[in-house]
Amino acid sequence: MVFSNLFFVYFFFPLNLICYYFAKDLKTKNLVMLIFSLFFYAWGEPKFVFLLVFESFADWLLALGIEKFRGTKKSKLLLICACVVDLGLIGIFKYLTFILTNLKAVTGIPETIVKVALPIGISFYTFQLLSYVIDVYRGETEAQKKFWHVLLYASLFHQCIAGPIVRYSDVCNEIENRKTSPTEISKGISRFATGLGKKALLANVCGSLADTVLLSDSALSVAADLQKNIAVLESRPALGLWLGMLFYMLQIYLDFSAYSDMAIGMGQMIGFHYKENFNYPYCSKSVGEFWRRWHISLGSFFRDYVYIPLGGNRKGPGRTIFNTFIVWALTGLWHGASWNFVLWGLYFFVFLTMERLFLLEKLKKAPSWVSNIYLLVVTYFGWIIFRFQNVSVGFTVFKGMFGLCGNGFSSYEINALLKNNLVFLLVACLACTPVMKNLGRLIARRARHDADTALFNVVRKIAVPVLLLILSTFSLVGDSYNPFLYFQF
């Protein structure tokens, strides 16, 4: 089940809210959220609910022991056990097949490779539980005495499947003591509608257009069709490949940020306040700034639980570069068990290192539009590595962009594709900037001093979410193309 599914929008989520608001006290409300969350997760793969429950139980139990023996060797040993359990499970389910495949390629063994199914959202809830145990060990939060509260934290359907990665310390008080208000509910509805519109009206269209030119993930995943797919991509006009990657670049931001918008909005409707996960990253002026704005919860996790414990930038330039290398190799691997993701992470490591050594000062002195173009170009080519798990396919696309595959510059079909979607392309680009958000703030400021503007502002706050919901519904009816890209991570 995905948030942009009509069953979710018009049945599951409304039923959840009805049951929630009719619950007499907070304990009952939490039980409602836990039941709905486990059902939501089980909708796609029931057997993996037991994995989620087991991992939550293990970390709950170990965290209690860590707190009981804090300051002793037993506490550290229990922390190691928690890391072994969490990282061991994600290693088995996410990376075992990848490891065995590469081992066989090098040594010829094993003869048979075990293919392990990947549980949806395992990277997100594993990192959440791991951060909880580590924070208890550090004394930054108290161990939760009630197991079902830890399970609720890990399984809450708002963010369990595709983030944002929520720290227990951010929501522990709200699990046991939270309130809602009409203003908060209104803001949550608006945020959810904005995310739904971003997903249904923009991200899905961008994804469909990208697949038209670059081939879909399902087509590219068939190993037997590798040469045929390469031949197809070699024949694509250069302009078409540039457009396809541009649409993908827009899709991956609009898709993932839309999910975060909806998660934050749903949480706000019932009193949870999840931190922002995106802050218009394509408006950045450097790669470092981009990664402080993109998937903020993941970046902060690696900073606080990997980079800083390794020594951060406190042990000299050489050690800083090494620590950055480790973080970005892990960041790449986190996104998937494939070498292209590792290369993608190391690609950004190279640019981050160059910025740290000499490039950042030059970017600061350059006009802001120059710095922004630099960032967009670096990110654009990075998404080529990210999208194509087979490196040879990605390299084919890269060569084709510069006409090095014997392909032409354009064609009638590509010209028509561009002309027919030019307005949409501009709207999608605009949605990646804070222009509309700033316009809303400007209207709200003027509404304080002008009665007509105040009336318009009230109408706007009511009409825009309703309009987005209606348009999104029309878009989703009968539309079979409705993926959430980050479910696989």
N, C-alpha and C positions, 0 to 999 in steps of 0.2 A: 504494500500500500504506500502510495506517495501523497504528499500534501496537495498536489495538483490533480489528483484523481477526484472525479465528481462524486464518487461514493464517499470519499473522505470529507469533501467540502460540504455536502448536503445531507449526510447521514451520520457518519462516525463522529465527526467533530461537534456538530450541534447536539447529538445525543450525549456526548461527553460533557459538554457545558451544562446541559439540562440536569443531568445527574449530579454534577459537581455543585451547582448552585442550590439544588434542593437538599443536598446533604446538610445535616443539622449542625455539625461542628467540624473543626479542622481535621481531626483524626479520621472522620468518615470521608471528608473531601480527599485526604491523602490516599485512603483505601480505594476510592473511586479512580484516582489518577493511576495508582499502581495496577489495578485490574485492567483498565483501558490500555495502559502502556504495554503490559505483557500480551494482551490480545493483539495490539497493533504490531508488535514484533513477531508474534506467532503467525500473523496473517500470511507472510511470505514463506517462512521456513520454521514450522512448529518445533522441530527437533532441537534447533539451536537456542530455544528459550532456556533449555536446561544448562547449556554452556554459560549463558548470561547469569543465570541464578547461581550456578556453582562458583563462578569467578567472583561474583559479589559476596557470596557467603565466605569464601576463602579469605578475601581481603578484609571483610568485616571482622572475622575471627582473629586474623593476624594483627590487625590494627589495635584490637583490644589488648592483645599480648604485648605489642610494642609500647603502648601507653603504660601498661602495668609494670613493665621492666625498663622503663625509660632511664637512660643513663648507664645501662649495663650492657655487657656483651650479648645477653639474650635478646635485647631489643634490636641490636644490629643484625643478629642472626635471623630474627623473624622478618626484618626488612628484606634481607637477602632472599628468604623463602618467598616473600610476596613478589619480588622481582622475578624469581625463577618461575613461579606459577603464571604470572601475567605474561611475561615475555615468552615463556615456554609455550603457552597456549597460542599466542599470536604467531609464534614461530612455526608451530605445527600446522595451523590452519591456513596461514597466509604464505609461508615461505618454504615449507617442506618440499613441495613439488618443484619449486624453482631450484632449490639446492640440489635435489636428486638429479634433475635434468642436466644441470651444469656439471655435476660430478660424473655422470655417465658420459657426457661429451668429452671430458678430459681423460677418464680412466677406463671407460667402457663398462663400469659397474655402477649401480645394479642393473640387471637385465630388464627388470620390470619396474616401472616408475609408478608409485602410488599417487593418484590424483585426488587431492583432498579438496572438498568443497569449501568455498570461502563464505563464512557467515557474514551477513550484511551488518555493517556498522561496527565490526569487531575492533577496528583501529581506534574508533572514537571512544567506545565505552571502556576499552582496556586502558587507554591513556587517562581517562577520568579516574578510574579506580586506582591506577598506579599513583596519580598525583595525590589522591586522598591518603593513601598509606604513607607516602613520603612526607606529606605535610604533618601527619600525626607523629611520625618519627622526629621531625624537626621541631615539634612543639608549636607549630603554627595553627593547629586546630585540634580540638578534642576528639577522641574516638567516639563514634556514635554507638550508644548502648543498644539500640534497637536495629536488628538486622533488616527489617523490612523498610526502614528509612534509607539505609544504604542501597538496598535494591531499588527503591523508588528513585534515588539520585542517579543510579546507573542506567535505569531503564526508561526514564521519563520520555515519552514518545516525541516530545517537542524537539529534543536534540540527540536522542540515542542513536539514530540511524546515520546522520550526516552532519553532526555538530550543530552549533559550535562546541568545542571542548570546554565543558563547564567545570571549574574548580569547586570542590566541595565547600571550601571556605566561603565561596561567593553566595552559596544558596543554603548553607546549613541552618541559618537563622530563619530563612523563609520557609523551610520545610516544616518547622515547628511553630512558627509565629509569623503569619503574613495576613495582609488585608488587601482588599480590592476597593476601588472607588469608581464611580461612573467615568471620571476623567481618564483613569488608567485603562479601563475597559475600552473606551472610545479610541484611545491611542493604540491599543493593541489591535483592535479591529482594522484601523487604518493601516497599521504596519503589515498586518497579514494580507490585506487586500493589495497593498503595494507589491509585496513579494509575489503573490499569486499572479498579478498582472505582468510583472517583470518576467515570470517564468512562462506563462501561457501565451502571452502576446509577443514577447521578444525573444527569449532564450530558445524556445521551441522552433521558431521560424529561423533563427540564426543557425541552429543545429541542422535543420532540414536542408537549408541552402548549402551549408558546409559539406554535408554528406553527398549532395548532388554532384559536387565537383571532386571531392577528395575520397569518396567511397565511405560507406558506413563502417562502424567498428565490427559489426557482424560479418560483413563481406571480407574485411581485412583479416579477420581471425581464422579464416579457413586456410590452413597451411598448404593444402594441395593447390590452392588458387594463387599462390604467391607470385609466380611468373606472369600469370594472366593479369593480376592486379597491377603489377609494376608496368606491364605493357599499356594498360588503360591509363595510368597516371602519366606515363611518358608521352601519351598522345594529347594530354590536356594542354590547351593554350596557356602560356605563361600568365596572362592576365587572370585567367580562371583560377590558377593555383594561388595567386596573390589574394584574390577575392575569397576563395575558399578558406584560407588560413585567417583572413580578417574576420570572416563570419565565425570561425571557431574561437578566435581570440575574444570576440564579444560574447559568444555563447557561454564559455566556461566561467566568465565573470558573472554574467546575468543569471546563469543557472545556479551557481553556488551561493551567490549573495542573496538570490531570491529565497533559497531554502533558509538561510540564516535570518532573513527578514521575517519569514513566516514563523520560524521557531521563536524568535524574540517577541513577535506579536502575540502568539498563543500564550507564551509565558506571562506576558504583561496582563493578559485578560484574567489570570487567576492569581496574580500577585508575585510571580517570579520575575526577576530582573536579570536576564542574561546580558553579559557584556557584548559590545559591538564586535563583529567579526570581520567587517570590511569598512574601509574608509576611503572610498574612491581611489583605489590604487593606481589606476591609469593616469591620474593627475600628478603622479610623483615626479621628482626631478632627479632621482638616482635609484639604483637598484636597492640600496640599503633602505631608502625611504619606502620603496614599493613593498618590501617585505615587512615593513612595520605597519603597512596598511592592508595587506592581503592575508587572509586567513590568520587573523591576529591571534586567535586562541592557540593555534598550532605553533606559531612563531614564539609566543611567550612560553609555551610548554618546553620547547627545545632550549630556549634561553635559560629558564629557571631550573630545569632538571637535567640538562646535559652540558650546555656551554659554560655556565657559571661554576658548577661542581668540577669541571675539568680544569678550571683556572681562569676562564674567561680571557680578559686582556691584561691580567695582572702579572703574568710571568714572562713578559717580553714579547717582541714582535714575532719571533719564530713560533713560540708556543701558541700565540694568538691565532696565527695562520693555521696551525695544526688543529686547534680546537674548532675553528671555523670549518675546516675540511671535514672533520668527524660529523659535525652538526648537519652539513649539507649532504653528505653521503647518506646519513640516516633519514634526512628529510625526503630525499629522493626515494629511498627504499620504503618509507612509510606510505608513499602514494601507490606502490604496487611492486609485486615480485617480478620485475623485468628490468633488463639492463638499460633500457631507454630512460627509465625513471632515475636510475643512478646517474646516468650521463646528464640528465636534466638538472639534477641537484648539483653536480660538479660544475656544470656550465655556469650556474649562478655563483658558485663558490669562486670561480675565476674572476668574475666581474666584481664581486664584493671585495676580493683581495686587491684587485687593481685600484678600486676606489679607496680602500684603506691606505694603500701605499702612496698613491700619487694622483689618482684621477678625481677624487672628490673635491679637492681644492680648486681644480680647473673647472669643474661643473658649477661650483658656487660662484665663480667669477663670470661665467658665461651667462648670456640672457636666458631667462627662465624657459622660453619656448625651445631653445636649443637643448637644454637639459632634459626637457620633457620628451622631445623627439628622440634623443639618445635612449631614454628609458623605454619608450614605446618600441623602438627598433630592437633593442636587446630582448625585451619580453616577447615580441612577435616571433622572432626566430627561436626563442626558447620553447614556445608552444609547439613548434614543429617536432622537436625532440620528444616532447611530452605526448603528443597525440598518437604517434606511430610507434607501436611496441616493437615492430620489426625495423631495425635501424636502416636497413637497405631501402625500405619503402620511404622512410623519412628523407633519406639522402636523394632518392629519386625526385621527390617533390621539391627539395631544395635546388637541385640542378635544373629542374623544369622551370622554376621561377625565373631563371636567367637564360632560358632558351638553350640549355646545354644538352637537351634530350632530342634535339632535332625537331622540337615542337615550335609552332608559330606563336606569335604574340597574342592574337585573339581570334575569335570566330563569331559567326552570326549568333550562335546560341549564347555565348558569353556576353556579347554586347547586349542582347535582349535581357539576359539575367541582370546585368548591371542597371540598365534603364528601368526595368520593371520594379527594381527593389531599391532604387537610389533614395527615395524619400524614407523608406523603412530603414535603410542603412544610417541615414542621418539621425533618425529618431533613436535608434539603438545606441549610436555613439553618444548622443545627448544624455541617454539614461545612465551612462557610465561616468557622468560628471555631476557635481552638486548644483547645477543650474536650477533645476526645479525645486530642490530643497531650499536654496537661498531665496528663490522667488516666494515660496511659501512663508519663509521667515519675514521677508520684507512686507508682505501683505499683513501678516500678524502684527508687526510693529505699527503699521499705519492704522490698523483697526483700533488701536488703543485711543486714537485721537480723532477718528472720523467715523461717524455713525454708518454711513453708506458702505464704507470699507469693512466695518465690523459685521454688517449684515451679510455682505458678500463672503466674508471669511467663514461665517457660520455655515452658509449654504455650501461653500467649497468643502468644508470638513465632512459634511454629510454626503454630498453628491459624488465626490471623487471616488471614495471607496465603493459606493453602490455601483457606479458606472464601471469601475474596474472589475467588480465581481460579475456584472452582466456580460461585459465584453469577454472576460476570461471564460465564462461558461459557454458562450457561443463558440469560442475558439476550441474548447476542449471536447465539445459534443462531436462524437464520431472521429476524433483525431487520435490515431493510433501512435503517433510519434510524440512521446511524452516521457523521455528519460530524465533521471537525475544523475548527472555525471559522477558526482562524488560518492554515490552509493557503493561503488566498487572499491573505494579506498577505506 
